[in-house]
């Protein structure tokens, strides 16, 4: 399930990986508020030989879906720093039980993703770093997530891995029924923290990502890039989930971007959105033309 699937690239890639690694074809579900994006996602997932059920719906303003609590896996690159909708659907069976920040929707989307998981479900969500350390309502949401023991790992990746943003990104790994050895503990992993800004996925970064996957599976902390943090440490850190807080060599790093960084980020996001809309419209037009031919 991808609750903000865009044009379906992540879902299509999931089909390929599950087929390759498990010899199976997964049933795919996705939602997105854009009809153009959903149309493309249906095409891509169908061409990947998946069994797609992709619908037009806004994750936060639509009523709770019938399939909430039914998925074993949720994966998504969530929209960064999206404003909280004016008409947030709060009659939601407690899916926003840890709080509803009024400014940005990052942690609302995280809570929505959790609500989609079944009793043994797991989620991997790409999010910006800001909601992991900002105070106020977002800190209350983080406290709820930590006290409910839902956060399995926080994986910090270097900037430049996503074409839509220049900011560093984080992968949140969440689970409803975590192994006994991991309860009350969260693995923090940092990849390429001192690396210069990247424009593409170079092989050293791929190697780093593969290593961090092994570290995540094993909760291995022999390398300084990974550290297991207890729930009591997170409480002492005022429920911050910023990976840099837990690595001594980055204690002096600035935690929050300045106004210029934020302005640049907003401009880049708007440009990326317009570009994606244009590409989607062009692709759909080509498909229609091909069908008529």
C-alpha positions in Angstrom: 0.0 0.0 0.0 1.2 3.5 -0.9 -1.1 6.2 0.6 0.5 8.9 -1.6 1.5 6.9 -4.6 2.0 9.7 -7.2 2.5 8.1 -10.6 3.1 4.7 -9.1 6.8 4.3 -9.5 7.4 2.9 -6.0 4.5 0.4 -6.4 5.8 -0.8 -9.8 9.3 -1.2 -8.3 7.8 -3.2 -5.5 6.3 -5.6 -7.9 9.7 -6.2 -9.6 11.4 -6.7 -6.2 8.8 -9.1 -4.7 8.8 -11.1 -7.9 12.6 -11.3 -8.0 13.1 -12.1 -4.3 10.0 -14.1 -3.4 8.7 -15.3 -6.8 5.3 -13.9 -6.1 3.2 -11.0 -7.4 1.8 -8.7 -4.7 -1.6 -7.1 -4.6 -1.1 -3.4 -4.9 -3.1 -0.6 -3.4 -2.5 3.1 -3.7 -4.2 6.5 -3.3 -3.4 10.0 -4.5 -5.5 13.1 -4.9 -4.5 13.8 -8.5 -6.5 12.0 -11.2 -3.7 12.4 -13.7 -1.2 10.7 -11.3 -3.6 7.9 -10.5 -4.2 7.2 -14.2 -0.5 6.9 -14.7 0.0 4.8 -11.6 -2.7 2.3 -12.9 -0.9 2.0 -16.2 2.6 1.5 -14.6 1.4 -1.0 -12.1 -0.6 -2.9 -14.7 2.4 -3.0 -17.1 4.5 -4.4 -14.2 2.1 -7.3 -14.0 0.8 -6.2 -10.6 -2.8 -6.4 -9.4 -3.4 -2.7 -9.0 -6.2 -1.1 -7.0 -5.3 2.6 -7.2 -7.9 5.2 -6.3 -8.3 8.9 -6.4 -8.4 10.0 -2.7 -6.7 12.5 -0.4 -5.1 10.6 2.5 -6.1 13.3 5.0 -9.4 14.7 3.8 -11.2 11.6 2.6 -13.1 9.4 5.0 -11.3 6.4 6.5 -10.9 3.8 3.8 -12.7 0.5 4.2 -9.3 -1.3 3.9 -7.8 0.6 6.9 -5.9 -1.9 9.1 -5.7 -4.5 6.4 -2.1 -4.1 5.0 1.0 -6.0 5.9 3.3 -3.4 4.2 3.0 0.3 3.6 5.7 2.1 1.6 5.6 5.8 0.5 7.6 8.9 -0.3 5.4 11.3 1.6 5.0 14.9 0.4 7.4 17.2 2.3 6.2 20.1 4.4 2.6 20.0 3.0 0.2 22.3 4.7 -2.4 20.6 6.9 -5.6 20.7 4.9 -8.3 23.0 6.1 -10.9 20.2 6.1 -9.0 17.5 7.8 -11.1 14.4 8.2 -10.9 13.9 12.0 -13.8 11.5 12.4 -11.3 8.8 11.7 -11.5 6.1 14.3 -8.5 7.4 16.1 -6.0 7.4 13.2 -4.7 10.8 14.4 -4.8 9.8 18.1 -1.3 11.2 18.8 -2.3 14.7 17.7 -3.1 16.8 14.7 -0.4 19.5 14.0 -2.1 22.5 12.4 0.8 23.8 10.2 2.4 20.9 8.4 1.0 17.5 7.6 4.1 15.3 7.8 3.3 13.5 11.0 -0.4 13.4 10.1 0.6 11.3 7.0 2.8 9.1 9.2 -0.1 8.4 11.5 -2.4 7.7 8.5 0.1 5.2 7.2 0.2 3.5 10.6 -3.6 3.2 10.6 -3.4 1.2 7.4 -1.3 -1.6 8.9 -2.6 -4.9 10.1 -1.6 -6.3 13.5 1.8 -7.4 12.2 2.2 -4.7 9.6 5.3 -2.7 8.9 5.9 0.6 7.1 8.8 2.4 5.5 8.2 6.1 4.9 10.5 8.7 3.4 10.1 12.0 5.3 12.0 15.3 5.7 14.1 15.8 8.9 12.1 18.8 10.2 9.2 17.0 11.8 11.6 14.7 13.7 12.9 17.5 15.9 10.4 20.5 15.8 8.7 21.4 19.0 5.0 21.9 19.8 2.3 19.6 18.4 4.8 17.6 16.4 6.8 16.8 19.6 3.5 15.5 21.1 3.0 13.2 18.1 6.5 11.9 18.4 6.0 11.2 22.1 2.9 9.2 21.2 4.7 7.2 18.6 7.6 6.5 20.9 5.6 5.5 23.9 3.5 3.2 21.7 6.7 1.6 20.6 6.0 2.0 17.0 9.3 3.3 15.7 11.8 0.5 14.7 14.4 2.5 12.9 15.3 6.0 11.8 17.6 5.9 8.7 19.2 9.2 7.7 20.2 9.5 4.0 22.3 12.2 2.4 20.9 15.0 0.3 20.5 14.6 -3.5 18.9 11.2 -3.6 15.5 12.6 -4.6 15.1 14.7 -7.7 12.2 16.6 -6.0 14.1 18.0 -3.0 17.6 19.2 -2.0 17.1 18.5 1.7 18.4 15.5 3.5 15.8 12.7 3.8 15.0 10.2 6.5 13.4 6.7 6.2 11.1 5.9 9.1 10.7 2.2 9.7 7.6 1.5 11.8 6.0 -1.7 13.1 3.0 -2.7 15.1 4.3 -6.0 16.4 8.0 -5.6 16.8 10.3 -8.5 17.8 10.8 -8.9 21.5 14.5 -8.1 21.2 13.7 -4.7 19.7 10.9 -3.6 21.9 11.7 -0.3 23.6 14.6 0.3 21.3 15.1 2.3 18.1 17.9 1.9 15.7 19.4 5.1 14.3 21.5 4.7 11.1 23.3 7.5 9.3 24.6 7.2 5.7 27.0 9.6 4.1 26.6 12.4 6.7 29.9 14.0 5.7 29.3 13.4 2.0 29.0 16.3 -0.4 25.7 16.9 -2.0 24.8 14.2 -4.5 23.1 14.6 -7.8 22.7 10.9 -8.5 23.0 7.5 -6.9 26.7 6.7 -7.1 28.0 3.3 -6.3 29.4 4.2 -2.9 26.0 5.4 -1.8 24.4 2.2 -3.0 27.0 0.2 -1.0 26.2 2.3 2.0 22.5 1.7 1.7 23.1 -2.1 1.4 25.2 -2.0 4.5 22.6 -0.1 6.5 19.9 -2.6 5.4 22.1 -5.3 7.0 22.6 -3.1 10.1 18.8 -2.6 10.3 18.1 -6.3 10.2 20.8 -7.2 12.8 20.5 -4.0 14.9 24.3 -4.0 14.5 26.0 -1.1 16.2 29.7 -2.1 15.9 30.1 0.5 13.2 29.7 4.1 14.4 27.2 4.8 11.7 24.5 2.9 13.6 23.3 3.1 17.2 20.5 1.6 19.2 18.7 4.2 21.4 16.5 3.2 24.3 13.1 4.7 25.0 14.5 6.3 28.1 17.1 8.0 26.1 14.5 9.3 23.7 12.5 10.7 26.6 15.6 12.4 27.9 16.1 13.9 24.4 12.6 15.4 24.6 11.3 12.8 22.1 13.6 14.1 19.3 14.1 11.6 16.5 16.7 13.7 14.7 19.5 11.1 13.9 22.2 13.8 14.3 21.4 14.2 18.0 22.6 10.7 18.7 26.0 10.8 17.0 28.6 12.8 18.8 30.6 13.9 15.8 27.5 15.8 14.5 26.5 17.6 17.7 27.5 21.0 16.3 25.4 20.6 13.1 22.7 23.1 12.6 19.4 21.4 13.2 17.0 23.6 11.4 17.3 25.1 7.9 17.3 28.9 7.6 14.7 30.9 5.8 16.6 30.9 2.6 16.8 27.1 2.6 13.1 26.8 3.2 12.3 29.3 0.4 14.5 27.4 -2.0 12.9 24.1 -0.9 9.3 25.5 -1.6 10.4 26.8 -5.0 11.9 23.4 -5.9 8.9 21.5 -4.8 6.6 23.7 -6.8 8.8 23.3 -9.9 8.9 19.5 -9.4 5.1 19.4 -9.1 4.6 21.3 -12.3 7.2 19.2 -14.1 5.5 16.0 -12.9 2.1 17.2 -14.0 3.5 18.1 -17.5 5.2 14.7 -17.9 2.1 12.8 -16.7 -0.2 14.7 -19.1 2.2 14.1 -22.0 2.4 10.4 -21.2 -1.3 10.1 -21.0 -1.8 11.9 -24.3 0.7 9.5 -25.9 -1.2 6.5 -24.5 -4.5 7.9 -25.8 -3.0 8.6 -29.2 -1.5 5.1 -29.4 -4.9 3.5 -28.5 -6.6 5.4 -31.2 -3.9 4.4 -33.7 
